[in-house]
Amino acid sequence: MTKPLTVQSDKTMLLEVDNPEFEACRDLISKFAELEKSPEYMHTYRISPLSLWNAASIKMTADEIIEGLTKFARYSVPKNVMNEVREQISRYGKVKLVKEESGELYIISNEKGFITEIANNRAVQPFVDGMEGDKIRIKKEYRGHIKQALIKIGFPVEDLAGYDEGNKYPFNLRPITVGGIKFGMRDYQRASVEAFHAGGRNEGGSGVVVLPCGAGKTIVGMGVMQIVGAETLILVTNTLSIRQWRNEILDKTDIPESDIGEYSGELKEIKPITIATYNILTHRKKKGGDFTHFHIFSANNWGLIVYDEVHLLPAPVFRMTSELQAKRRLGLTATLVREDGLEEDVFSLIGPKKYDVPWKELEAKSWIAEANCVEIRVPMEDDLRMKYSVADDREKFRLASENPEKLRAISYILKKHSTNNILVIGQYINQLEEISNTFKIPLITGKTPLPERQELYQAFRSGQIKQLVVSKVANFSIDLPDANIAIQVSGTFGSRQEEAQRLGRILRPKAQDNTAIFYSLISRDTNEERFGQNRQLFLTEQGYEYEIYTLDQFKETVPEESLTK
């Protein structure tokens, strides 16, 4: 049998989709390589130092990787690739940051050449306080900065300098929720908590847990909070997420409501468990001025900081985090991909990947819904096509996104799935208002007052309404467990993050039929199609395949009686 993988000397790998060993090979290489392209027949992966260091951080060995490559490779694996794998895997943990009894911080390594190279590097010197034998003494306040500088020159540091314990705050997880449902952590949730905590040793205490939307990242967060047993600051994307974390904590732990604080645009409470938004942390009174609310990090003696949706962490919060390296730090995310390319900062400042479960594995065990992804390519009318052809790139994208022919596609989907719970998600408010008015579906945007939003979400959860049109506000941390159809009418320029969030809206496990469909509407032969291929990368990474239809082909899948209603 022909093997599915071609490993090339430039460290790219071509994986043949139509091969019986495709899935087994994909599951292996996705642990140590990044997906770059995913057209129908051949996927391209790239091995990078960061992808190998993340693999090393979850205890993957060079031998395992090389053995896997050899097993699936059609041709012999180039020697330089094997050398790169061995070199980069061996680099992780070779350079350590430690704290001695005197309280001083040092960079140490068994490789004397590494220490000499680091000590003589200009990027590192501002943070160094001198040499002591074979050790480099670091200025204490620059614990984060030195790690950032070192990763950029190819030295991923294992930080073993330990943590401040913070103010103690013990609590228990409930065996039965306040809602009366039996509660216990799933095996992978417990495993991710243990991988992060590492028995309280210095090897644990900072890092990222990667789990699909709907797989219970909040529960993992609470599990870590409970095992650490200290006052905790939780950072989230928006005010709605604050309410959802608060509700989950109250439902599944014995923490009293009076001990949970909200720190947002509306409230400024500091309690033993405080939940704050990224927005409030990045607030300044004037451009280039000081961050108004930075003091929240020192307002309590926190023992743990939780970064929800860590792939969306704003750059200024990274800067703040570089000064918080003595605190335990947990990042939660569905994808390590960042649109701004700051994956290295996540690695060095929050910590390396500690735990990762493939989406398909959880789907097979029914922990998340089984998802089918469908792309419908919609034509453009001649007048719009002419306007499109003379527009600049940004305007082209908007014209393609707001193509009125998408209304026909929505109409067919609504008819085909008339009994389902449907979310229509988009980028442009005018387009969403038109959809809302045409199909008489309630609309939620950033301008919808919070009480009205919560009311509409609750009506959707209870089955009182079965369809909702939502803007980008629904990308993050919204719990709508019964949504089983999503229609994406427009999106950001090829954002893989966004695709992760939007797919996540329909992945909560379903009580009845545990399947969901994610529709993307794309204008044919436009730049939207090109950006759409980039977004598909994320879904392909998770093992999903796209079915692609023209509008006419899709219409044929809608039962005749539904079309005539």
N, C-alpha and C positions, 0 to 999 in steps of 0.2 A: 504493500500500500504506500502511495506517495505521501510524504510527510507534509504538514501544513505550513511550516515556518521557514522563511529565508532570513538568515541573520547576516547583516552587511557590515563591512569594516568601518563605516561611518557611524556605527552604533544604532542604526535604524533596523527595524525588523518588519518584514512583510508577512502578514498572516492571512492565509487563504480561507475565506468564509465557507465556501462550498466543499468542506473536507470533513470526513467523519470525526477527526480528532480536533476540530476547531474549538469546541467548547472547553475541552480539557486543557488545551494549550492556552486559550485566552485566560482561563481562571488562574493559571500559573503565572504568565508573564505580566498580568495586570498588577501583581504584587510588587514588581520591581521595575516596571517601565511605564511611560506615559503614552496614552493614545493620542496620536496627532491627526490622523485622517481616518474616516470610516465610510468610504463609498461602498456600493453593494457587494463587490466581489473580493476586495483586498484591503485589509486594514493595516495602517502604518503605526508602529509603536517606536518610541525612542528611549534608549537607556541613558539616563543622566546621572551625575553624581548625587543630586538630591533624591531621585527616585531610588537609588541604591542605598542611601543613608536611611531613608524611611523604611526600606525593607530590612536593613540591619537592626533598626530600632525595635522591630517586632520579632527579632531573633532569627531572621532568615540568614543562612550561611552562604558563602561564595560557592561551596561545593554543591549545595542544593540548587542554586541558580544555574550553574554550569551543567549540572546533570540534567536539569529540565530542558535547557536549551539544546543540549546534545540529543535528548530523547525525541524532541519534536522537529529538529532542524532537517531540512531536505538536503542541504549541503553541509560540509564541515563548518563548524563555528570558527570565524576568524580568530587567530591567536591574540590580536590586539584587543578584541572584545573580552576574551577570557581574562586577559591581564588587567583590563579596566575594572571588571567586576571584582577581581581579587583585591586590587589596589583600593578601590573606594569602600568596599565592605570592610576591609581591614582598617581603614582610616577612622571609621565610626568607633568611638570609645578609646582610640589610641591617645587622644589628647583629652585630659580631664581637668575640670575646675574643682579644686578642693578647698576646704576651710580647715586650717590647723587650730590646735587648742588655743593659740594666742588670739584667734579671731581673724587672722590675716587670710586673704584669698590668694591662691597660687594656681598657675597653670603648670601641670606636670605631664610627663610622657616617658615611657620606657625607651622611646626612640630619640636619642640625643640630637640627631639631625633635625628632627621636627622642632625641638625647643630652640635650637640655634636659628633656624629659618624664621620662626615666629618672632623671636626677640629682635631680629634685624629687619622686620617688615614695617614700613612706614605707617601703614594703616593701623597697626596695633599699638605703636609707641605712645600715642596720647593717653592710653589707658594703663600703661605699665608704670610700676613704682620701683623697678629695679630688678636685678638678678640676685638670687641667693643659691650659689652652686648650680645645680641643674634645674632650678625652679624659677619661674617668672612670677614675681609678686605683682598683684593687680590692685589698683585703687578700688576700694570697696564699693564706692558709689557707681562704678562702671561695670558691674557684673553683667548687665545686659548688653552694653555697648561692645564689650570685648567678644562676646559670643557672636554678635552680628558681624563684627569685623573679621573674626576668624572663619566663619562659614563662607564669607565672600572670597577668601583666599584659599579655600579648599580644606579647611580643618574644622569639621563638625565637632564641637566640644560636647563631651558628656559632663553635665553639670551635677557634681556630687557634693556641692557645698552646703546642702541641707536647707532647712526652712525654719522661719519663725513659726512657733506653734499657734500663735494667736490666742485670743480669748476663748476659753473652752465653751462649747455649747452642745452638750449631748442631747439627742432625741431619738425616737424610735420610729421605724416604718410600721404602719398598721397592718395586721393580718387581714382585716376586713375594712374596706374603705368606708368613709362617712356615707357614701351612696349605697352601702350594703353589699358590695361586690367583693368576693374573695380576692385578696391581693398578695402576690409574691413576685419577686423579680424573675424574669425568664433567664434561662441558662446563659445566653450571650450577654444579657445586661449585667448579670453577676460577674461573668468573666471579664467584661470590660472594666468594671469597678475595681476588680482585683488586679488587673494588668496595670491600671493607672496607679493604684495605691502601693503596689509592690511590698505589702506587709509593713508599710510605714518607713521602709528604708529610703536612703537618699536617692537610690536609682529610680524610685517612683516619685509621685507628687507633682510632676509637670508633664503635660503632653496632651495629645488630641485623640479623641475617640470618634471614629468615622462610622456613622450608622445612617441608613435611609430615613427619609421623612416617614413618620408613621411607625417607626420601630421602637419608639420610647426613649428618645435622647433625654427628655426631662426626667424620666425615672432613673436613668444612669446618673444624671446630675444629683438627684436626691440621694442615691445610693452612695456616691462619693462624699456628699455633705455629711451623711450619717456616719460613715466609716472614719472620716477625718475628725468629726465631732468638735468643730470650732465655728465661730461666727463667720458668716459667708457673705460676700458681695457677688451678686449675679448680674451680669451685663447682658442686655437683650436688645433686639432691633427696634421695638416700638412699644407704645403704651399698652396695646392689646396683648402683647406677649407678656408684659408684667402681670396683667390680670390672669392670663392662662397659667403662668408659673405659680402665682399665688393660689389659684384654685386647686392645682395639682398638689401643692404642698399641704394645703388644708385637708384635702380629701384623703391623702395617703400617708400622712405623718401625724404625730401628736404635737407638732409645733402650734402654739396658740396664735390666733390671728393678731393679737397685740404685739407679738414679737416679729411680725413681718412688715417691713417698711417699703414704701414706694418712693423712688427718687426720679422724678420726671418733670416735664414742663408744668404739670398741674400740682404735684405735691413734692415736698422736700423732707422726707422722713429718713432718719438713720436709726435702724433697729438691729438686733442681733443677726437677722436675716434681711438684707436689703437688696431690692431688685431695682436696677437703674437702666436707663436707655443709653445707647451709644450717642444719640443726638445730644443729650444733656451734657455728656462729658466733653463733647467737641464744641460746645457753645463758647463764643467769645463776644465781648461787647463791641470790639472793633477788629477789623482785619489785621492779623499779625499781633494782636494783643494776647494777654494771658488767657488761659482757659479758666472760665469763671468757676467751674465746679470740680476742678482737679483735686481739691481738698478732700473729696469723698473717699479717695484711696487711703487717706490717713485719718479719716474721721473716726474709725474704729480700728481696733487691733485685729484685723481680719486674719483668719487662719487659712482661708481658701477664697480664690476668685474664680468664678465660672464665666467663660466667654461663650454665650450661645451663638450659633451660626457664625463660627469663628472665621469662615471664609469671607464674611462681610465686614470684618473688623476695620473701622476707619484708620487710616495711616496715623493720625495724631494719637490714637489709643495705643498703637504700637510704641510710640515715643514714651508715653506714660508707663507702659508695661516694662520698658527697658529699665526703669527705676524700681520695679516691684519684684525683682528676681528672688527675693527672700520669702515671697509668699507662694503657697501651693497654687498652681494654675491649671485649670481644666478647660480645654477647648472642645466644643461639640459641633459637629458639622456633618452634612451629607456628602460633601465633596471637598477635597483639599485644593481644587483648582480655584485660583483667584484671577479675576480679570486684570488686576493691576500688576501681576507678576511678583507679588510679595510672598510667595510660598516659603522662601528662605527665612523671612522674618517670623512667619508662624512657627517654623521649625526651631529657630534659635531663641525666640522670646516666649512663646507659649510652651513649646516643647515638641519633641518628635511624635510621630504617630504611635500610639500605644495599642490600639485595637481597631480592627476593620473587619466588617462582615460583608461579603458580596450580597447585593440585593437579591439575586436569583436564589441564593441559599435560603434566605428568609422567606421568599415567596414560596419555595418548595415546601416549607414547613407551615405555610399559611399564617405566618406572623405578620406579613403585609399582603395586600391584595395582588393578584396576578394582573399585570398590566399589558395591554396591547397598544401599540403606537401606530397611528394612521396619519399619513400626510395627504391632504387633498390639494391638488394644484389647480388653481382657479384661473380662467382666462381673463384678459383685459379687453374692454371694448375699444374700438378703433380710436375714438377721440382721446381717451385716457392714455392709450399706448403712444399717441403722437406727443401728448404733453410730457409723458414719461421720457421719451427719447431725447428731448431737448433740456431736461432738468439737470441740476447738479446732483452729486451722489446722495447728499442728505435728503434732498427733496424727492429724488427717485425712491429712496427707501420708504419715505412717508406715503407717497402716492401708491406704491405697491402694497404697503400695509393696510391702507384705508380703501383699497379696491372695493367698490360697491357690490361687485359680483360675489363677494364673500357672504353677503346676506342670503343669497340663494343657497350656498353651501350650509349655512347655519340652519336655514329652513328645512333642508333635507335631513340634517342630523337630528333636529328637534322632533321631526316626524318619525324617524327611525327609532328614536329612544324616548318616546312620549311618556313612558312610565318611570323613567330613571331620574336620578338626582343630578342635575347638570350645572356646571360652572362654566360661564363664558368669561375668558380672561383676556385682557388686552392692554395696550400701552397708551392709546390716544383717546382722550376723554370725548371728543366730538364723535368718534366712531362708536364708542361704548354707549353714548346717549342715543345715537341713532338705532343701535341694536335694541336697547332697552325700550324705546318708543315703538319700534316696528313690531316687536314680539311681546310687548306688555310684560316685561320681566323687570323686577326691582334691580336698582343699580347702586353699587357701593363704590365711592372714590375716596381720595384723601380728604375731600371737603365734607364728606358725610359725617355729621356729629357722632362722637363715640357712642352715646346711648342708642342712637338710631342704628348704627352698625351692629351693636351687640344684639339689638332686637331682631334685626334681619337675619343675623347668623343663627340666633336661637330658633327663629321660625323655620329656617332651613333644616336645622338639626332635628326639630320635632316633626318635620314632614308637612308642616302647614303650607310652606311654599317649596316647590320642587326645582325651581330654576333661579339662578342668581347671575347677574353680570357684575364683574369685579375688575377694578383697575390693579395697578402694581401693588396696592396695599395688601392684596391677598397672597403675595409671593411668600410672606414670612409668617411663620408660627401661628397659623390659623387652623384650629382643630374642627374640621367638618367631616367627621368619620364616615358619613353615609354618601358623600359625593362620589359617584362612580363614573361620571363622564366629564371630561374637561375639554373645552373647545378653545384653543389658543388662536386668537384672531390677529394678534400683532405682538411683537416683542422687542427687546433691546437688541442692538446690533450683535447678533450671534453670541449671546451670553450663555455659557454652559451653566453658570450658577443659577440663572433664572430658570433654565429648563429643569434643573434639579428641584427647585422650589415648587414649580408649577406641577410637575409630575407628582411630587410629594403630597399635593392637596388631595389626590384621589387614591393614595396608597394605604390609607388606614384600613385594617382588616374589616371585612363586611360580615354581618351576622348571617345573611342569606347567601346570595351568589357572590363569592369572593373574587370577582373579576372587575376590572376597570378599563376604560378606553380613553386614551389621550389623543385628541385630534389636533393637528396643526394645519391651519389654512395658509397657503403660500401662493402668491401671484406667480403664474408661470413665466419663465424666461425673463426674470428680473433679478436685481441684486438681493432681493428678499430670499430667493431660492438659494443663493450662495451663502448668505448668512445662516439660513436654515440648516445647511449641511454642517456648519460649525456647531450649532446647538445640538444636532444629532449626535455629535461626538460623545456628549455626556451620557445619552441613553445607551449608546453602543458600549461605552465603558461598563455600564451596569448589566450588559448582556441582553438588552432589548433590541428587537429588530423592527424596522419600519415597514409597514405596507404603504405603497404609494399608489394613489388613484388620480386620474383626471376628474373633473367635476362630473362629466357625463358618465364615466365608469362608476363613480360612487352612487350616482342617482339610480343606477341599475340594481344596487344592493338594497334599496329602500323598497319595502313591500308596496305593491300597487295600491292596495286599499288605504295605506297611510298617506300616499301622495294625493289622493282624491279628497281627503278629509278637509 
